[in-house]
Amino acid sequence: MKADKDQINRLLKTASGQIEGISKMVEENRYCMDISNQILAVQSILKKANNEILKAHMHMCVKQAFREGNEEEKIDEIISLVNKLNKE
């Protein structure tokens, strides 16, 4: 992985802490909209982490594949990922 590992780990630890908080909110029967808003916040953090990882992948791995003439595999990977993202 070529992304900034410290940044990714910070984001993932933040998301993990928020998920623990959400679990407590559920146990405490907190207001549904508050729980939902916290879930959306975690999704946003995870999307940010994923975007950083994908950006680094494009800048490093995909560029390298094109230089080496192995672009077909990387293009197929990206198409597969875009298809997964479109299913959301």
N, CA, C and O atoms as a CHARMM CRD file, in Angstrom:
* protein
*
  352
    1    1 MET  N      0.84300  -1.17900   0.00000 PROA 1      0.00000
    2    1 MET  CA     0.00000   0.00000   0.00000 PROA 1      0.00000
    3    1 MET  C      0.88500   1.23700   0.00000 PROA 1      0.00000
    4    1 MET  O      1.83200   1.33700   0.78000 PROA 1      0.00000
    5    2 LYS  N      0.57000   2.16600  -0.87300 PROA 2      0.00000
    6    2 LYS  CA     1.39500   3.36300  -1.04900 PROA 2      0.00000
    7    2 LYS  C      0.80600   4.60100  -0.38500 PROA 2      0.00000
    8    2 LYS  O      1.44100   5.65500  -0.39000 PROA 2      0.00000
    9    3 ALA  N     -0.39200   4.49900   0.18700 PROA 3      0.00000
   10    3 ALA  CA    -1.01900   5.65300   0.84500 PROA 3      0.00000
   11    3 ALA  C     -0.29500   5.94000   2.16300 PROA 3      0.00000
   12    3 ALA  O      0.43200   5.09400   2.68400 PROA 3      0.00000
   13    4 ASP  N     -0.50700   7.13600   2.68400 PROA 4      0.00000
   14    4 ASP  CA     0.07600   7.54800   3.95800 PROA 4      0.00000
   15    4 ASP  C     -0.53200   6.68300   5.07000 PROA 4      0.00000
   16    4 ASP  O     -1.67600   6.88500   5.47600 PROA 4      0.00000
   17    5 LYS  N      0.24900   5.73000   5.54700 PROA 5      0.00000
   18    5 LYS  CA    -0.26100   4.76100   6.53000 PROA 5      0.00000
   19    5 LYS  C     -0.69500   5.43200   7.82400 PROA 5      0.00000
   20    5 LYS  O     -1.68800   5.02700   8.42800 PROA 5      0.00000
   21    6 ASP  N      0.03600   6.44900   8.25500 PROA 6      0.00000
   22    6 ASP  CA    -0.34100   7.14400   9.49300 PROA 6      0.00000
   23    6 ASP  C     -1.70600   7.80400   9.34000 PROA 6      0.00000
   24    6 ASP  O     -2.54600   7.71900  10.23600 PROA 6      0.00000
   25    7 GLN  N     -1.92500   8.45800   8.20900 PROA 7      0.00000
   26    7 GLN  CA    -3.21000   9.11300   7.96500 PROA 7      0.00000
   27    7 GLN  C     -4.34200   8.08600   7.90100 PROA 7      0.00000
   28    7 GLN  O     -5.40500   8.28500   8.48900 PROA 7      0.00000
   29    8 ILE  N     -4.10600   7.00000   7.19100 PROA 8      0.00000
   30    8 ILE  CA    -5.13400   5.96100   7.07000 PROA 8      0.00000
   31    8 ILE  C     -5.44000   5.35400   8.43700 PROA 8      0.00000
   32    8 ILE  O     -6.60400   5.15500   8.78200 PROA 8      0.00000
   33    9 ASN  N     -4.40200   5.06200   9.21100 PROA 9      0.00000
   34    9 ASN  CA    -4.62100   4.49800  10.54600 PROA 9      0.00000
   35    9 ASN  C     -5.37100   5.45700  11.46100 PROA 9      0.00000
   36    9 ASN  O     -6.21100   5.02300  12.24800 PROA 9      0.00000
   37   10 ARG  N     -5.08000   6.75800  11.37000 PROA 10     0.00000
   38   10 ARG  CA    -5.82700   7.73800  12.17000 PROA 10     0.00000
   39   10 ARG  C     -7.30600   7.71500  11.80400 PROA 10     0.00000
   40   10 ARG  O     -8.17600   7.70900  12.67400 PROA 10     0.00000
   41   11 LEU  N     -7.57200   7.70100  10.50500 PROA 11     0.00000
   42   11 LEU  CA    -8.96900   7.67100  10.05700 PROA 11     0.00000
   43   11 LEU  C     -9.67300   6.40200  10.52800 PROA 11     0.00000
   44   11 LEU  O    -10.81200   6.45900  10.99100 PROA 11     0.00000
   45   12 LEU  N     -9.00300   5.26300  10.41100 PROA 12     0.00000
   46   12 LEU  CA    -9.61600   3.99900  10.81600 PROA 12     0.00000
   47   12 LEU  C     -9.82300   3.92800  12.32700 PROA 12     0.00000
   48   12 LEU  O    -10.83100   3.39000  12.78600 PROA 12     0.00000
   49   13 LYS  N     -8.89000   4.46100  13.09900 PROA 13     0.00000
   50   13 LYS  CA    -9.05800   4.48500  14.55600 PROA 13     0.00000
   51   13 LYS  C    -10.20900   5.39700  14.95100 PROA 13     0.00000
   52   13 LYS  O    -10.96900   5.09300  15.87100 PROA 13     0.00000
   53   14 THR  N    -10.33100   6.51400  14.25000 PROA 14     0.00000
   54   14 THR  CA   -11.45700   7.41900  14.50800 PROA 14     0.00000
   55   14 THR  C    -12.77300   6.71400  14.20900 PROA 14     0.00000
   56   14 THR  O    -13.71200   6.77800  15.00200 PROA 14     0.00000
   57   15 ALA  N    -12.83700   6.04400  13.07000 PROA 15     0.00000
   58   15 ALA  CA   -14.05900   5.31100  12.69900 PROA 15     0.00000
   59   15 ALA  C    -14.35600   4.22600  13.72100 PROA 15     0.00000
   60   15 ALA  O    -15.51000   4.03500  14.10600 PROA 15     0.00000
   61   16 SER  N    -13.33800   3.52200  14.15800 PROA 16     0.00000
   62   16 SER  CA   -13.51900   2.46200  15.14700 PROA 16     0.00000
   63   16 SER  C    -14.09300   3.02100  16.44300 PROA 16     0.00000
   64   16 SER  O    -15.01500   2.44500  17.02000 PROA 16     0.00000
   65   17 GLY  N    -13.54700   4.14000  16.89500 PROA 17     0.00000
   66   17 GLY  CA   -14.06200   4.77300  18.11200 PROA 17     0.00000
   67   17 GLY  C    -15.49700   5.21100  17.95000 PROA 17     0.00000
   68   17 GLY  O    -16.30500   5.07400  18.86900 PROA 17     0.00000
   69   18 GLN  N    -15.81800   5.73700  16.78200 PROA 18     0.00000
   70   18 GLN  CA   -17.19300   6.15700  16.53600 PROA 18     0.00000
   71   18 GLN  C    -18.14100   4.96100  16.50900 PROA 18     0.00000
   72   18 GLN  O    -19.27100   5.05100  16.99000 PROA 18     0.00000
   73   19 ILE  N    -17.69000   3.85700  15.95400 PROA 19     0.00000
   74   19 ILE  CA   -18.53400   2.65700  15.91300 PROA 19     0.00000
   75   19 ILE  C    -18.80600   2.16400  17.33800 PROA 19     0.00000
   76   19 ILE  O    -19.92500   1.76300  17.65900 PROA 19     0.00000
   77   20 GLU  N    -17.78400   2.19700  18.18000 PROA 20     0.00000
   78   20 GLU  CA   -17.99500   1.81700  19.58200 PROA 20     0.00000
   79   20 GLU  C    -19.02100   2.73700  20.23100 PROA 20     0.00000
   80   20 GLU  O    -19.88600   2.28500  20.98100 PROA 20     0.00000
   81   21 GLY  N    -18.91800   4.04800  19.93300 PROA 21     0.00000
   82   21 GLY  CA   -19.88300   5.00300  20.45800 PROA 21     0.00000
   83   21 GLY  C    -21.29300   4.73600  19.95400 PROA 21     0.00000
   84   21 GLY  O    -22.25900   4.86700  20.70500 PROA 21     0.00000
   85   22 ILE  N    -21.41200   4.36700  18.70800 PROA 22     0.00000
   86   22 ILE  CA   -22.72300   4.05000  18.13400 PROA 22     0.00000
   87   22 ILE  C    -23.31500   2.83100  18.83300 PROA 22     0.00000
   88   22 ILE  O    -24.50700   2.80300  19.13800 PROA 22     0.00000
   89   23 SER  N    -22.49600   1.84400  19.08000 PROA 23     0.00000
   90   23 SER  CA   -22.96700   0.64100  19.76900 PROA 23     0.00000
   91   23 SER  C    -23.51000   0.99700  21.15100 PROA 23     0.00000
   92   23 SER  O    -24.54100   0.46900  21.56700 PROA 23     0.00000
   93   24 LYS  N    -22.82800   1.88100  21.85600 PROA 24     0.00000
   94   24 LYS  CA   -23.31400   2.33200  23.17400 PROA 24     0.00000
   95   24 LYS  C    -24.62200   3.08600  23.03400 PROA 24     0.00000
   96   24 LYS  O    -25.52600   2.93900  23.85700 PROA 24     0.00000
   97   25 MET  N    -24.72000   3.89600  21.98400 PROA 25     0.00000
   98   25 MET  CA   -25.96300   4.64000  21.74200 PROA 25     0.00000
   99   25 MET  C    -27.12900   3.68100  21.54600 PROA 25     0.00000
  100   25 MET  O    -28.22600   3.91600  22.05300 PROA 25     0.00000
  101   26 VAL  N    -26.89200   2.60400  20.81200 PROA 26     0.00000
  102   26 VAL  CA   -27.94500   1.60800  20.57400 PROA 26     0.00000
  103   26 VAL  C    -28.33800   0.96200  21.89900 PROA 26     0.00000
  104   26 VAL  O    -29.52400   0.82300  22.19900 PROA 26     0.00000
  105   27 GLU  N    -27.34200   0.56800  22.69100 PROA 27     0.00000
  106   27 GLU  CA   -27.61700  -0.06000  23.99200 PROA 27     0.00000
  107   27 GLU  C    -28.39700   0.87700  24.91600 PROA 27     0.00000
  108   27 GLU  O    -29.21200   0.42500  25.72000 PROA 27     0.00000
  109   28 GLU  N    -28.14500   2.17300  24.79800 PROA 28     0.00000
  110   28 GLU  CA   -28.80800   3.16500  25.64200 PROA 28     0.00000
  111   28 GLU  C    -30.14200   3.62700  25.07400 PROA 28     0.00000
  112   28 GLU  O    -30.77300   4.53200  25.62100 PROA 28     0.00000
  113   29 ASN  N    -30.57700   3.00500  23.96900 PROA 29     0.00000
  114   29 ASN  CA   -31.83900   3.36500  23.31600 PROA 29     0.00000
  115   29 ASN  C    -31.90600   4.85400  22.97600 PROA 29     0.00000
  116   29 ASN  O    -32.92300   5.50900  23.20100 PROA 29     0.00000
  117   30 ARG  N    -30.81100   5.37300  22.43400 PROA 30     0.00000
  118   30 ARG  CA   -30.77700   6.78600  22.07300 PROA 30     0.00000
  119   30 ARG  C    -31.66000   7.03600  20.85200 PROA 30     0.00000
  120   30 ARG  O    -32.10800   6.10200  20.18700 PROA 30     0.00000
  121   31 TYR  N    -31.89400   8.28800  20.58000 PROA 31     0.00000
  122   31 TYR  CA   -32.76100   8.72800  19.49100 PROA 31     0.00000
  123   31 TYR  C    -32.23900   8.21100  18.14500 PROA 31     0.00000
  124   31 TYR  O    -31.05800   8.34400  17.82400 PROA 31     0.00000
  125   32 CYS  N    -33.14100   7.62600  17.38100 PROA 32     0.00000
  126   32 CYS  CA   -32.77700   6.98000  16.10800 PROA 32     0.00000
  127   32 CYS  C    -32.02600   7.90800  15.16800 PROA 32     0.00000
  128   32 CYS  O    -31.05200   7.49200  14.54000 PROA 32     0.00000
  129   33 MET  N    -32.45500   9.14300  15.06100 PROA 33     0.00000
  130   33 MET  CA   -31.81700  10.07800  14.13700 PROA 33     0.00000
  131   33 MET  C    -30.38500  10.38800  14.56900 PROA 33     0.00000
  132   33 MET  O    -29.51000  10.57600  13.72400 PROA 33     0.00000
  133   34 ASP  N    -30.14400  10.44200  15.87200 PROA 34     0.00000
  134   34 ASP  CA   -28.76900  10.66300  16.35500 PROA 34     0.00000
  135   34 ASP  C    -27.87800   9.48400  15.98600 PROA 34     0.00000
  136   34 ASP  O    -26.73700   9.66800  15.56200 PROA 34     0.00000
  137   35 ILE  N    -28.39600   8.28700  16.14600 PROA 35     0.00000
  138   35 ILE  CA   -27.64100   7.08800  15.78200 PROA 35     0.00000
  139   35 ILE  C    -27.36300   7.08400  14.28200 PROA 35     0.00000
  140   35 ILE  O    -26.24100   6.81500  13.85200 PROA 35     0.00000
  141   36 SER  N    -28.37400   7.37700  13.50200 PROA 36     0.00000
  142   36 SER  CA   -28.21900   7.40000  12.04900 PROA 36     0.00000
  143   36 SER  C    -27.18300   8.43700  11.62000 PROA 36     0.00000
  144   36 SER  O    -26.36600   8.16500  10.74000 PROA 36     0.00000
  145   37 ASN  N    -27.20900   9.59900  12.22100 PROA 37     0.00000
  146   37 ASN  CA   -26.22800  10.63500  11.88800 PROA 37     0.00000
  147   37 ASN  C    -24.81200  10.18700  12.21200 PROA 37     0.00000
  148   37 ASN  O    -23.88000  10.49800  11.47000 PROA 37     0.00000
  149   38 GLN  N    -24.63900   9.46800  13.30000 PROA 38     0.00000
  150   38 GLN  CA   -23.30900   8.96200  13.64900 PROA 38     0.00000
  151   38 GLN  C    -22.85700   7.88100  12.66500 PROA 38     0.00000
  152   38 GLN  O    -21.67700   7.80800  12.32200 PROA 38     0.00000
  153   39 ILE  N    -23.77800   7.05800  12.21800 PROA 39     0.00000
  154   39 ILE  CA   -23.45300   6.04500  11.21400 PROA 39     0.00000
  155   39 ILE  C    -23.00600   6.72200   9.91900 PROA 39     0.00000
  156   39 ILE  O    -22.03900   6.29000   9.29200 PROA 39     0.00000
  157   40 LEU  N    -23.70900   7.78200   9.52000 PROA 40     0.00000
  158   40 LEU  CA   -23.31800   8.52300   8.32200 PROA 40     0.00000
  159   40 LEU  C    -21.92400   9.13900   8.48000 PROA 40     0.00000
  160   40 LEU  O    -21.15200   9.19100   7.52200 PROA 40     0.00000
  161   41 ALA  N    -21.60900   9.59900   9.68200 PROA 41     0.00000
  162   41 ALA  CA   -20.28300  10.17400   9.93300 PROA 41     0.00000
  163   41 ALA  C    -19.19100   9.11800   9.76600 PROA 41     0.00000
  164   41 ALA  O    -18.13900   9.39300   9.18900 PROA 41     0.00000
  165   42 VAL  N    -19.44300   7.90500  10.27300 PROA 42     0.00000
  166   42 VAL  CA   -18.47100   6.81800  10.12900 PROA 42     0.00000
  167   42 VAL  C    -18.30800   6.45600   8.65500 PROA 42     0.00000
  168   42 VAL  O    -17.18800   6.25000   8.18600 PROA 42     0.00000
  169   43 GLN  N    -19.40700   6.37800   7.93200 PROA 43     0.00000
  170   43 GLN  CA   -19.32400   6.07300   6.50300 PROA 43     0.00000
  171   43 GLN  C    -18.48800   7.11500   5.78000 PROA 43     0.00000
  172   43 GLN  O    -17.71800   6.77700   4.88100 PROA 43     0.00000
  173   44 SER  N    -18.62700   8.36300   6.15800 PROA 44     0.00000
  174   44 SER  CA   -17.85600   9.43400   5.53800 PROA 44     0.00000
  175   44 SER  C    -16.36400   9.26000   5.80700 PROA 44     0.00000
  176   44 SER  O    -15.54800   9.44300   4.90300 PROA 44     0.00000
  177   45 ILE  N    -16.00400   8.91100   7.02700 PROA 45     0.00000
  178   45 ILE  CA   -14.59500   8.68600   7.36300 PROA 45     0.00000
  179   45 ILE  C    -14.04400   7.50100   6.57700 PROA 45     0.00000
  180   45 ILE  O    -12.93300   7.57000   6.05300 PROA 45     0.00000
  181   46 LEU  N    -14.80100   6.42700   6.49100 PROA 46     0.00000
  182   46 LEU  CA   -14.34600   5.25300   5.74500 PROA 46     0.00000
  183   46 LEU  C    -14.20400   5.56600   4.25700 PROA 46     0.00000
  184   46 LEU  O    -13.27100   5.09000   3.61100 PROA 46     0.00000
  185   47 LYS  N    -15.11600   6.35800   3.71200 PROA 47     0.00000
  186   47 LYS  CA   -15.00600   6.76200   2.31000 PROA 47     0.00000
  187   47 LYS  C    -13.74700   7.59100   2.09700 PROA 47     0.00000
  188   47 LYS  O    -13.05600   7.43100   1.09200 PROA 47     0.00000
  189   48 LYS  N    -13.44900   8.48200   3.04800 PROA 48     0.00000
  190   48 LYS  CA   -12.24600   9.30400   2.93500 PROA 48     0.00000
  191   48 LYS  C    -10.99900   8.42000   2.94700 PROA 48     0.00000
  192   48 LYS  O    -10.09100   8.61500   2.14000 PROA 48     0.00000
  193   49 ALA  N    -10.95600   7.45400   3.85800 PROA 49     0.00000
  194   49 ALA  CA    -9.81200   6.53700   3.92400 PROA 49     0.00000
  195   49 ALA  C     -9.68300   5.76100   2.61500 PROA 49     0.00000
  196   49 ALA  O     -8.58500   5.62500   2.07500 PROA 49     0.00000
  197   50 ASN  N    -10.78800   5.26400   2.11700 PROA 50     0.00000
  198   50 ASN  CA   -10.77100   4.51000   0.86400 PROA 50     0.00000
  199   50 ASN  C    -10.31100   5.38900  -0.30000 PROA 50     0.00000
  200   50 ASN  O     -9.53100   4.94700  -1.14400 PROA 50     0.00000
  201   51 ASN  N    -10.79000   6.61500  -0.34400 PROA 51     0.00000
  202   51 ASN  CA   -10.38700   7.52600  -1.41500 PROA 51     0.00000
  203   51 ASN  C     -8.88700   7.79000  -1.38900 PROA 51     0.00000
  204   51 ASN  O     -8.24800   7.84500  -2.44000 PROA 51     0.00000
  205   52 GLU  N     -8.32400   7.95400  -0.20100 PROA 52     0.00000
  206   52 GLU  CA    -6.88200   8.18400  -0.08300 PROA 52     0.00000
  207   52 GLU  C     -6.09300   6.96300  -0.56200 PROA 52     0.00000
  208   52 GLU  O     -5.07400   7.09800  -1.24000 PROA 52     0.00000
  209   53 ILE  N     -6.57200   5.78400  -0.20600 PROA 53     0.00000
  210   53 ILE  CA    -5.91600   4.55500  -0.64500 PROA 53     0.00000
  211   53 ILE  C     -5.99600   4.42300  -2.16200 PROA 53     0.00000
  212   53 ILE  O     -5.00400   4.09300  -2.81100 PROA 53     0.00000
  213   54 LEU  N     -7.16500   4.67700  -2.72300 PROA 54     0.00000
  214   54 LEU  CA    -7.33900   4.56900  -4.17200 PROA 54     0.00000
  215   54 LEU  C     -6.53900   5.62500  -4.92400 PROA 54     0.00000
  216   54 LEU  O     -5.98600   5.34700  -5.98800 PROA 54     0.00000
  217   55 LYS  N     -6.47700   6.83300  -4.37700 PROA 55     0.00000
  218   55 LYS  CA    -5.69500   7.89100  -5.00600 PROA 55     0.00000
  219   55 LYS  C     -4.21500   7.48800  -5.07000 PROA 55     0.00000
  220   55 LYS  O     -3.56500   7.64600  -6.10300 PROA 55     0.00000
  221   56 ALA  N     -3.70200   6.97300  -3.96800 PROA 56     0.00000
  222   56 ALA  CA    -2.30400   6.53000  -3.95700 PROA 56     0.00000
  223   56 ALA  C     -2.09900   5.37500  -4.92800 PROA 56     0.00000
  224   56 ALA  O     -1.06800   5.30100  -5.59800 PROA 56     0.00000
  225   57 HSD  N     -3.07600   4.47400  -5.00800 PROA 57     0.00000
  226   57 HSD  CA    -2.99200   3.34600  -5.93600 PROA 57     0.00000
  227   57 HSD  C     -2.88600   3.84600  -7.37800 PROA 57     0.00000
  228   57 HSD  O     -2.07400   3.35200  -8.16000 PROA 57     0.00000
  229   58 MET  N     -3.71300   4.82500  -7.71100 PROA 58     0.00000
  230   58 MET  CA    -3.69400   5.36700  -9.07200 PROA 58     0.00000
  231   58 MET  C     -2.35900   6.04700  -9.36500 PROA 58     0.00000
  232   58 MET  O     -1.78600   5.86600 -10.44000 PROA 58     0.00000
  233   59 HSD  N     -1.87100   6.82300  -8.41300 PROA 59     0.00000
  234   59 HSD  CA    -0.63100   7.56700  -8.63600 PROA 59     0.00000
  235   59 HSD  C      0.59300   6.66400  -8.68300 PROA 59     0.00000
  236   59 HSD  O      1.57600   6.99100  -9.34900 PROA 59     0.00000
  237   60 MET  N      0.54700   5.54300  -7.99200 PROA 60     0.00000
  238   60 MET  CA     1.72800   4.68500  -7.94200 PROA 60     0.00000
  239   60 MET  C      1.54700   3.42700  -8.80000 PROA 60     0.00000
  240   60 MET  O      2.20100   3.26900  -9.83100 PROA 60     0.00000
  241   61 CYS  N      0.67000   2.55200  -8.36900 PROA 61     0.00000
  242   61 CYS  CA     0.54500   1.22900  -8.99400 PROA 61     0.00000
  243   61 CYS  C      0.04300   1.29500 -10.43400 PROA 61     0.00000
  244   61 CYS  O      0.56700   0.60900 -11.31200 PROA 61     0.00000
  245   62 VAL  N     -0.96600   2.11400 -10.67100 PROA 62     0.00000
  246   62 VAL  CA    -1.53300   2.19200 -12.01900 PROA 62     0.00000
  247   62 VAL  C     -0.53700   2.84200 -12.96900 PROA 62     0.00000
  248   62 VAL  O     -0.35200   2.37500 -14.09300 PROA 62     0.00000
  249   63 LYS  N      0.11000   3.92700 -12.52000 PROA 63     0.00000
  250   63 LYS  CA     1.12200   4.55800 -13.36800 PROA 63     0.00000
  251   63 LYS  C      2.23600   3.57000 -13.71500 PROA 63     0.00000
  252   63 LYS  O      2.68600   3.50300 -14.85900 PROA 63     0.00000
  253   64 GLN  N      2.66500   2.82000 -12.73100 PROA 64     0.00000
  254   64 GLN  CA     3.72800   1.83900 -12.95400 PROA 64     0.00000
  255   64 GLN  C      3.28800   0.76800 -13.94600 PROA 64     0.00000
  256   64 GLN  O      4.06200   0.37500 -14.81900 PROA 64     0.00000
  257   65 ALA  N      2.06200   0.30100 -13.81800 PROA 65     0.00000
  258   65 ALA  CA     1.54600  -0.71900 -14.73100 PROA 65     0.00000
  259   65 ALA  C      1.53500  -0.20800 -16.16900 PROA 65     0.00000
  260   65 ALA  O      1.86600  -0.94400 -17.09800 PROA 65     0.00000
  261   66 PHE  N      1.15400   1.05300 -16.34700 PROA 66     0.00000
  262   66 PHE  CA     1.14900   1.62900 -17.69600 PROA 66     0.00000
  263   66 PHE  C      2.56900   1.75200 -18.24900 PROA 66     0.00000
  264   66 PHE  O      2.80100   1.50600 -19.43300 PROA 66     0.00000
  265   67 ARG  N      3.50500   2.12700 -17.40100 PROA 67     0.00000
  266   67 ARG  CA     4.89900   2.22800 -17.85700 PROA 67     0.00000
  267   67 ARG  C      5.45100   0.86900 -18.27100 PROA 67     0.00000
  268   67 ARG  O      6.25400   0.76200 -19.19800 PROA 67     0.00000
  269   68 GLU  N      5.00000  -0.17500 -17.55700 PROA 68     0.00000
  270   68 GLU  CA     5.51700  -1.52300 -17.81200 PROA 68     0.00000
  271   68 GLU  C      4.69200  -2.29200 -18.84100 PROA 68     0.00000
  272   68 GLU  O      5.02600  -3.42900 -19.17400 PROA 68     0.00000
  273   69 GLY  N      3.62700  -1.68800 -19.34500 PROA 69     0.00000
  274   69 GLY  CA     2.80300  -2.35100 -20.34000 PROA 69     0.00000
  275   69 GLY  C      1.81900  -3.35900 -19.75600 PROA 69     0.00000
  276   69 GLY  O      1.33000  -4.23100 -20.47500 PROA 69     0.00000
  277   70 ASN  N      1.52600  -3.25100 -18.47200 PROA 70     0.00000
  278   70 ASN  CA     0.59200  -4.16500 -17.78900 PROA 70     0.00000
  279   70 ASN  C     -0.72100  -3.46100 -17.45000 PROA 70     0.00000
  280   70 ASN  O     -1.35000  -3.76000 -16.43500 PROA 70     0.00000
  281   71 GLU  N     -1.12000  -2.54200 -18.29100 PROA 71     0.00000
  282   71 GLU  CA    -2.27300  -1.70800 -17.95300 PROA 71     0.00000
  283   71 GLU  C     -3.60700  -2.44300 -17.96700 PROA 71     0.00000
  284   71 GLU  O     -4.52900  -2.03300 -17.26200 PROA 71     0.00000
  285   72 GLU  N     -3.74200  -3.50400 -18.73700 PROA 72     0.00000
  286   72 GLU  CA    -5.03000  -4.20000 -18.84800 PROA 72     0.00000
  287   72 GLU  C     -5.52200  -4.70900 -17.49300 PROA 72     0.00000
  288   72 GLU  O     -6.69900  -4.56800 -17.16100 PROA 72     0.00000
  289   73 GLU  N     -4.62400  -5.29500 -16.72100 PROA 73     0.00000
  290   73 GLU  CA    -4.99600  -5.81900 -15.39900 PROA 73     0.00000
  291   73 GLU  C     -5.47400  -4.69600 -14.49100 PROA 73     0.00000
  292   73 GLU  O     -6.47900  -4.84800 -13.79600 PROA 73     0.00000
  293   74 LYS  N     -4.76900  -3.57700 -14.48900 PROA 74     0.00000
  294   74 LYS  CA    -5.14000  -2.44500 -13.63600 PROA 74     0.00000
  295   74 LYS  C     -6.45200  -1.82100 -14.09000 PROA 74     0.00000
  296   74 LYS  O     -7.27000  -1.41700 -13.26400 PROA 74     0.00000
  297   75 ILE  N     -6.65300  -1.74400 -15.38800 PROA 75     0.00000
  298   75 ILE  CA    -7.91500  -1.21000 -15.89800 PROA 75     0.00000
  299   75 ILE  C     -9.06700  -2.10200 -15.45500 PROA 75     0.00000
  300   75 ILE  O    -10.10900  -1.60400 -15.03000 PROA 75     0.00000
  301   76 ASP  N     -8.88600  -3.41700 -15.55100 PROA 76     0.00000
  302   76 ASP  CA    -9.93000  -4.34900 -15.10800 PROA 76     0.00000
  303   76 ASP  C    -10.21100  -4.20100 -13.61500 PROA 76     0.00000
  304   76 ASP  O    -11.36500  -4.27000 -13.19100 PROA 76     0.00000
  305   77 GLU  N     -9.16100  -3.99800 -12.81500 PROA 77     0.00000
  306   77 GLU  CA    -9.34300  -3.77300 -11.37200 PROA 77     0.00000
  307   77 GLU  C    -10.19600  -2.53800 -11.11200 PROA 77     0.00000
  308   77 GLU  O    -11.11400  -2.56000 -10.29200 PROA 77     0.00000
  309   78 ILE  N     -9.87900  -1.47200 -11.81800 PROA 78     0.00000
  310   78 ILE  CA   -10.60600  -0.21400 -11.61900 PROA 78     0.00000
  311   78 ILE  C    -12.05300  -0.35100 -12.07100 PROA 78     0.00000
  312   78 ILE  O    -12.96000   0.14600 -11.40400 PROA 78     0.00000
  313   79 ILE  N    -12.27400  -1.01500 -13.18800 PROA 79     0.00000
  314   79 ILE  CA   -13.65200  -1.23600 -13.66400 PROA 79     0.00000
  315   79 ILE  C    -14.43300  -2.05100 -12.64100 PROA 79     0.00000
  316   79 ILE  O    -15.59300  -1.74700 -12.36600 PROA 79     0.00000
  317   80 SER  N    -13.81900  -3.07200 -12.08200 PROA 80     0.00000
  318   80 SER  CA   -14.47900  -3.88900 -11.06500 PROA 80     0.00000
  319   80 SER  C    -14.84500  -3.05600  -9.84200 PROA 80     0.00000
  320   80 SER  O    -15.93400  -3.19800  -9.28700 PROA 80     0.00000
  321   81 LEU  N    -13.93000  -2.19000  -9.43100 PROA 81     0.00000
  322   81 LEU  CA   -14.19600  -1.33700  -8.27400 PROA 81     0.00000
  323   81 LEU  C    -15.31200  -0.33700  -8.56600 PROA 81     0.00000
  324   81 LEU  O    -16.18700  -0.11700  -7.72800 PROA 81     0.00000
  325   82 VAL  N    -15.28200   0.26600  -9.75200 PROA 82     0.00000
  326   82 VAL  CA   -16.33600   1.21600 -10.12900 PROA 82     0.00000
  327   82 VAL  C    -17.69100   0.49700 -10.13400 PROA 82     0.00000
  328   82 VAL  O    -18.69000   1.06700  -9.69500 PROA 82     0.00000
  329   83 ASN  N    -17.73500  -0.73000 -10.61900 PROA 83     0.00000
  330   83 ASN  CA   -18.98600  -1.48700 -10.59500 PROA 83     0.00000
  331   83 ASN  C    -19.47600  -1.71300  -9.17400 PROA 83     0.00000
  332   83 ASN  O    -20.67400  -1.61400  -8.91000 PROA 83     0.00000
  333   84 LYS  N    -18.56500  -2.01600  -8.25500 PROA 84     0.00000
  334   84 LYS  CA   -18.94800  -2.18800  -6.84400 PROA 84     0.00000
  335   84 LYS  C    -19.47500  -0.87900  -6.26800 PROA 84     0.00000
  336   84 LYS  O    -20.47800  -0.87000  -5.55400 PROA 84     0.00000
  337   85 LEU  N    -18.80800   0.21500  -6.57500 PROA 85     0.00000
  338   85 LEU  CA   -19.24200   1.52000  -6.06500 PROA 85     0.00000
  339   85 LEU  C    -20.61000   1.90600  -6.60700 PROA 85     0.00000
  340   85 LEU  O    -21.40300   2.53700  -5.90900 PROA 85     0.00000
  341   86 ASN  N    -20.88600   1.52800  -7.84800 PROA 86     0.00000
  342   86 ASN  CA   -22.18200   1.85200  -8.45100 PROA 86     0.00000
  343   86 ASN  C    -23.32100   1.05100  -7.85500 PROA 86     0.00000
  344   86 ASN  O    -24.48000   1.44500  -7.98600 PROA 86     0.00000
  345   87 LYS  N    -23.02500  -0.06100  -7.20400 PROA 87     0.00000
  346   87 LYS  CA   -24.06300  -0.88700  -6.59000 PROA 87     0.00000
  347   87 LYS  C    -24.54400  -0.31000  -5.26300 PROA 87     0.00000
  348   87 LYS  O    -25.58700  -0.71600  -4.75000 PROA 87     0.00000
  349   88 GLU  N    -23.79100   0.62900  -4.71000 PROA 88     0.00000
  350   88 GLU  CA   -24.16800   1.20000  -3.39800 PROA 88     0.00000
  351   88 GLU  C    -25.44900   1.96400  -3.47100 PROA 88     0.00000
  352   88 GLU  O    -25.90400   2.50400  -2.46300 PROA 88     0.00000
